Amino acid sequence: MEPIEIFKALSNESRLQILQWLKEPERHFVPHEGIDMRSTGVCVSQIKDKLKMTQSTASQYLAILLRAGLIKTERIGKYTYYKRDEDAISKIVDSLKKEV
């Protein structure tokens, strides 16, 4: 987790919105059948629909969040699910408290 990558990822309103939605996925998304959104995550198609953007753009935003270490993925069949990496986010917050 490079600090510059984290700040770049957080500098976009849509990426921040994704992180907020993923914090409470059951509140913002309808789960796929048999998928627990808390443990598995949310499918990119649900995120792109909510953002009202193309799948390509949504995937790029998710890739940036993934590179920054803010989310993680799980592949099930033909779907990739995304969820927040709460441990990493906690470490980032702790690190900022010490630095600032």
N, C-alpha and C positions, 0 to 999 in steps of 0.2 A: 504494500500500500504506500505509494508515493503521495505525499501531501499535495503536490501540484495536480495529480490525476484526480484526487478526491475533490479538490476545489473546482476543477474544470467540470467534473460531473455534476456538482451541486450548483453550478452557475446557470443552469437552464431551468426555466419554470416548469416545463413538461417533465423533466427528469425528477425534479423535486416532487411534483404531483404523483408520479409513479411510486416513489418511496413512501409518500403519505398513504396512498391507496393500499400498498402492500403491507403497511403496518396493521391494518384491519381489513384483510381481504374479504371476509364474509360480509362486511358492511357495504362493500363497493362492487363486488362481482358475484355472478351466479356460478356456482361450482360445476365443473364437468362431473358427470355421473361417476360415482365411486372415487372421487378425488377429494381429499381433505386439504383444503387450501392453506390451512395453518401449517401443516407439516410438509406438503408437497409444493405448493405455490399456485400461481395463476398463469394460464396459457397466454402466449403473446397475442393471440387473436382477440382475447378479451381486453387486453391492455390497448391494442390499437383501435378497437371499436370505441372504447371509452375516451381515448384521446382524439378520436375523429381524424386519424391520419393513416397513411399507408403502412402496410406491414413492414416494408423496408425501413421507413423512418423510425417506427417503433422499435424494430430490431436493432437499429443503430444506437438508439438511446439506451436500450437495455445492455448492449455490448459495452458502452461507455461506463455504465453503472457497474457492470461485471468486472471490467478492468480495474476500476477504482476500488474493488473489494466490498462494495456496498450491498450487492445481491449475490445470490448463488442460483444455480440451475439444477433441474432434474429432468432427464429425458424419459418419457414413458410412451412407448409406441412411436407414433409420428408427431407427438406433441412435446414441446419443451416448456417446462413450468419454471416460473421465476418467483423467488421470495427474498425477503430482506435477510441479510446476514447480520443478525442481531449482535452476535459476539464481536464481529469486526466493527460494527457501528459503535458499540460500547467502548472498544479500545480507542477508536478515533476520538470520541468525546473525551475520554480520560486523557489522551495525549494532548488534546487542545487545552484542557484545563491546566495542564502542567506547563505548556508553552506560552500561554497568553497571560 
